[in-house]
Amino acid sequence: MRIGFVGTGTITEAMVTGIVGSSLDVTDIVVSPRNAEIATRLARRFPPVRIAKDNQDVVDASDVLFLAVRPQIAKEVIGGLAFRSGQRVVSVIAATDRAKLLNWIKEDVDLTQAIPLPFVAGREGVTALYPPHPEIAAIFAALGSTVECETKEEYDLLAAASALMGTYFGILDRSTDWLVEKGLAREKARAYLAPLFASLAQTAVKAEATPLDTLRREFSTPGGLNEQVFEDFDRNGGSRALAGALERVLHRVRG
């Protein structure tokens, strides 16, 4: 399998890193030269990687083509390329409607949309796909796990949910700041909180059949400290603020 990337940014670097260390049978990885620093770094690190002459060279050389450009320039970049009929194309471009992509491509390609996250570099990422596609799902399964969406509505909801990453680190950062303000050394605060958050996330993953509200109650003694913090958070508008932020992101995703 020959894989190509139009766009050589952070997600491309993460995917290439994950693919090279995976079980996938990939003979060539072709990356566009636009971001010379990342492209050169990938080519030096990984023998299968070749830097293309230009974006069209990437398209021509690829069995599976990933579109990984910024949404602001997507129309300009994609509209200038010639695709093959039936070519397998995967768009990882954020907040860009499938109908728009097909209109810009102007060819009857086999188009899948995906939301790979940076964790694919370590083959620990979960990736949402739309529509379901066994071959593309297999690629992302080798980089962690895959959730195949049956409808655009499902895909848009997961796209909105992926915007929670910054908030996760933001809560960790604000909690660390509070501990530091109270006199704890920052390195000790982080050394305690980061593994705590990681363990909670792993608990949710492993106990996938257990409702999250049940887990919350299991980790909150009645009348205890954990229950108090959540009730304060909820009573003071935390849950409403979170839901409102997700609604606004969903509106943006849907254009």
C-alpha positions in Angstrom: 0.0 0.0 0.0 1.2 3.5 -0.9 0.0 6.3 1.3 0.2 10.0 0.5 -0.4 13.2 2.5 -1.4 16.5 1.0 -0.5 18.8 3.9 2.4 18.2 6.3 1.4 19.4 9.7 1.1 18.1 13.2 -1.5 15.4 12.4 0.3 14.2 9.3 3.5 13.8 11.4 1.6 11.9 14.1 -0.1 9.6 11.5 3.2 8.9 9.7 5.0 8.1 13.0 2.2 5.7 14.0 2.0 4.0 10.6 5.7 3.4 10.3 5.7 1.6 13.7 2.5 -0.3 13.0 1.7 -3.7 11.5 0.3 -2.1 8.3 1.9 -3.3 5.0 2.9 0.1 3.7 5.7 0.3 1.1 5.8 4.0 0.5 4.7 7.2 2.3 4.7 10.3 0.2 4.4 13.7 1.9 4.0 17.1 0.3 6.9 19.6 0.5 4.9 22.6 1.8 6.1 22.3 5.4 9.7 21.7 4.6 10.8 21.3 8.3 8.3 18.5 9.1 8.7 16.8 5.7 12.5 16.7 6.0 12.3 15.5 9.6 9.9 12.6 8.6 12.1 11.7 5.6 15.2 11.5 7.8 13.5 9.5 10.5 11.7 7.0 8.4 13.1 5.2 5.3 9.6 4.7 3.6 9.0 8.4 3.5 9.6 10.4 0.3 9.1 14.1 -0.1 7.0 14.8 -3.3 7.8 17.4 -5.9 4.4 19.0 -5.3 0.9 18.1 -4.2 0.0 16.6 -7.5 2.9 14.2 -7.2 1.4 13.1 -3.9 -2.0 12.4 -5.5 -0.5 10.5 -8.4 1.7 8.3 -6.2 -0.9 7.3 -3.6 -3.2 4.3 -3.3 -4.7 5.9 -0.2 -4.6 9.7 -0.2 -5.0 11.8 3.0 -6.0 15.4 2.7 -4.6 17.2 5.7 -4.5 20.9 4.9 -5.9 23.7 7.0 -9.6 24.4 6.3 -8.8 28.0 5.4 -6.9 26.9 2.3 -8.6 23.6 1.6 -10.7 24.8 -1.4 -7.7 26.4 -3.1 -5.4 23.4 -2.6 -7.9 20.7 -3.4 -9.4 22.5 -6.4 -6.1 22.6 -8.1 -5.5 18.9 -8.0 -6.4 16.1 -10.4 -7.7 13.0 -8.7 -8.3 9.5 -10.2 -11.8 8.1 -10.5 -12.4 5.6 -7.6 -9.3 6.8 -5.7 -9.4 6.2 -2.0 -9.3 9.6 -0.4 -9.5 10.4 3.3 -10.1 13.9 4.5 -8.8 14.8 8.0 -9.7 18.5 7.4 -11.6 20.0 10.3 -15.0 21.5 10.1 -15.3 21.0 6.3 -18.5 19.5 4.9 -18.3 16.3 2.8 -20.4 17.9 0.1 -18.0 20.7 -0.2 -15.0 18.4 -0.4 -16.7 16.3 -3.2 -17.5 19.5 -5.1 -13.9 20.7 -4.9 -12.5 17.3 -5.9 -14.6 17.2 -9.1 -14.0 13.5 -9.5 -15.9 10.4 -8.4 -13.5 9.3 -5.6 -14.0 7.0 -2.7 -14.1 9.7 0.0 -14.0 9.0 3.8 -13.8 11.7 6.5 -11.8 11.0 9.7 -10.8 12.8 12.9 -7.4 11.4 13.9 -6.0 12.8 17.2 -2.3 13.3 18.0 -2.2 10.0 20.0 -2.1 8.0 16.8 1.6 8.7 16.8 1.9 6.1 19.7 -0.9 4.0 18.2 -3.2 4.9 21.1 -5.6 7.2 19.3 -9.3 6.7 18.7 -10.5 7.9 15.3 -14.0 8.7 14.1 -14.8 7.8 10.5 -17.7 8.6 8.1 -19.0 6.8 6.2 -18.0 3.3 7.4 -15.1 2.0 5.3 -13.4 -1.4 6.2 -10.1 -0.6 4.6 -9.7 2.9 6.0 -11.0 1.6 9.4 -8.2 -1.0 9.3 -5.6 1.7 8.9 -6.8 3.6 11.9 -7.4 0.5 13.9 -3.7 -0.1 13.6 -3.1 3.3 15.1 -5.3 2.7 18.1 -9.1 2.2 17.6 -11.9 3.3 15.3 -15.5 4.5 15.7 -17.3 4.2 12.4 -20.2 6.6 12.1 -23.3 5.5 10.2 -24.6 9.1 9.7 -23.2 12.6 9.2 -25.0 13.6 12.4 -23.0 11.0 14.4 -19.8 12.1 12.9 -20.5 15.8 13.6 -21.2 15.0 17.2 -17.9 13.3 17.7 -16.1 16.1 15.8 -17.6 18.5 18.4 -16.7 16.2 21.3 -13.0 16.1 20.1 -12.9 19.8 20.9 -12.8 18.8 24.6 -9.0 18.1 24.6 -8.0 21.6 25.4 -10.6 21.8 28.2 -9.2 18.6 29.7 -5.7 20.1 29.9 -7.2 23.4 31.0 -8.9 21.8 34.0 -5.7 20.0 34.9 -3.8 23.3 34.5 -6.2 25.3 36.6 -6.2 22.7 39.4 -2.4 22.7 39.4 -2.4 26.5 39.6 -4.7 26.3 42.7 -2.4 23.9 44.4 0.6 26.1 43.6 -1.2 29.2 45.0 -1.8 27.2 48.2 1.9 26.5 48.6 2.6 23.2 46.8 5.5 23.0 44.4 4.3 22.9 40.8 6.3 19.8 39.9 4.6 17.9 42.9 1.2 19.2 41.9 1.6 18.0 38.4 3.2 14.7 39.4 0.1 14.0 41.4 -2.7 15.3 39.2 -1.6 14.1 35.8 -1.5 10.4 36.8 -4.8 10.8 38.7 -6.5 12.1 35.6 -4.9 9.4 33.5 -6.1 6.7 35.9 -9.6 8.0 35.8 -9.6 8.0 32.0 -8.4 4.4 31.9 -11.0 3.4 34.4 -13.7 4.7 32.0 -12.1 2.9 29.1 -11.8 -0.4 30.9 -15.3 -0.3 32.5 -17.0 0.5 29.1 -20.2 -1.3 30.1 -20.6 0.8 33.2 -22.6 4.0 32.9 -20.4 7.1 33.5 -22.8 8.4 36.0 -22.5 5.2 37.9 -18.7 5.6 37.9 -19.1 9.1 39.2 -21.1 7.8 42.1 -18.7 5.0 42.8 -15.9 7.5 43.0 -18.0 9.9 45.2 -18.7 8.9 48.8 -22.2 10.2 49.8 -21.6 13.4 51.7 -17.9 13.2 50.8 -15.4 15.5 49.1 -15.8 14.2 45.5 -19.6 14.6 45.7 -19.2 18.1 47.1 -16.9 19.3 44.3 -19.2 17.9 41.5 -22.3 19.4 43.1 -20.6 22.8 43.4 -19.5 22.5 39.8 -23.0 21.6 38.6 -24.8 24.0 40.8 -22.6 27.0 39.8 -23.2 26.4 36.0 -20.3 24.2 35.1 -22.5 21.6 33.4 -24.5 24.2 31.6 -21.4 26.0 30.4 -19.9 22.7 29.1 -23.1 21.8 27.2 -23.3 25.4 25.8 -19.7 25.3 24.6 -20.4 21.9 22.8 -23.5 23.3 21.2 -21.6 26.2 19.8 -18.8 23.9 18.5 -21.4 21.7 16.9 -22.9 24.7 15.1 -19.5 25.6 13.8 -18.8 22.0 12.7 -22.1 21.9 10.8 -21.2 25.2 9.1 
